[in-house]
Amino acid sequence: MSNNNEITKRLWEAADQLRANSGLKYSQFARPILGLIFLRYADYKFTRAQKELKKASKAEPEKGTMDAYIPRRKKISSLDFQAKGV
């Protein structure tokens, strides 16, 4: 139960920081927050699909299979957000 209280406290602190350090009104918080939630979800799905593809294809990919895939130079992690104070 303590863990839930700690998470709740951290979320409220983050919301207070967002309100204090941005020019957003209360009615304008939905878009940035939902955008961040969507990006986190998309990153989770991408990572999961990437692992499954690597597991399924141990051999060299056929020509044309990975044409539209451009690997990132560096994967965005929670440390990147912490470094920026988000």
C-alpha positions in Angstrom: 0.0 0.0 0.0 2.9 2.3 0.7 4.1 1.9 -2.9 0.7 3.2 -4.2 0.8 6.2 -1.8 4.4 7.0 -3.0 3.4 6.8 -6.6 0.4 9.0 -6.0 2.5 11.5 -4.2 5.1 11.5 -7.0 2.3 12.0 -9.6 0.8 14.9 -7.8 4.3 16.5 -7.4 4.9 16.1 -11.1 1.5 17.7 -11.8 2.3 20.6 -9.5 5.6 21.1 -11.3 3.8 21.1 -14.6 1.3 23.7 -13.5 3.9 25.9 -11.9 6.5 25.8 -14.7 4.3 26.0 -17.7 1.9 28.7 -19.0 -0.9 26.1 -19.3 -4.3 26.6 -17.8 -6.0 23.7 -16.0 -8.2 23.0 -19.1 -5.1 22.7 -21.3 -3.3 19.8 -19.5 -5.0 17.0 -21.4 -3.2 17.2 -24.7 0.4 17.2 -23.4 -0.3 14.5 -20.8 -2.2 12.3 -23.2 0.5 12.8 -25.7 3.2 11.6 -23.3 1.0 8.6 -22.3 0.6 7.8 -26.0 4.3 8.1 -26.7 5.1 5.8 -23.8 2.5 3.2 -25.0 3.9 3.4 -28.6 7.4 2.9 -27.4 6.3 -0.1 -25.4 4.6 -1.7 -28.4 7.5 -0.9 -30.7 10.0 -2.5 -28.3 7.8 -5.6 -27.9 7.4 -6.0 -31.6 11.1 -5.4 -32.2 12.0 -8.2 -29.7 9.5 -10.6 -31.3 10.9 -9.9 -34.8 14.5 -10.5 -33.6 13.5 -13.7 -31.9 11.5 -14.9 -35.0 14.3 -14.1 -37.5 17.7 -15.3 -36.3 18.9 -15.4 -39.9 19.7 -12.5 -42.1 16.5 -10.6 -43.2 15.5 -11.0 -46.8 16.1 -8.0 -49.1 13.1 -5.7 -48.8 11.9 -6.9 -45.4 13.4 -4.1 -43.4 13.4 -1.3 -46.1 11.1 1.0 -44.0 12.9 0.3 -40.7 15.4 2.9 -39.7 17.0 2.0 -36.3 17.4 4.7 -33.8 20.9 5.8 -32.8 19.9 5.9 -29.2 16.8 4.6 -27.6 14.9 7.2 -25.4 14.8 6.0 -21.8 13.4 7.3 -18.5 16.9 8.6 -17.7 16.5 11.1 -20.6 13.4 12.4 -19.0 15.0 12.6 -15.6 17.9 14.5 -17.0 15.5 17.1 -18.3 13.6 17.2 -15.0 10.4 15.7 -16.5 
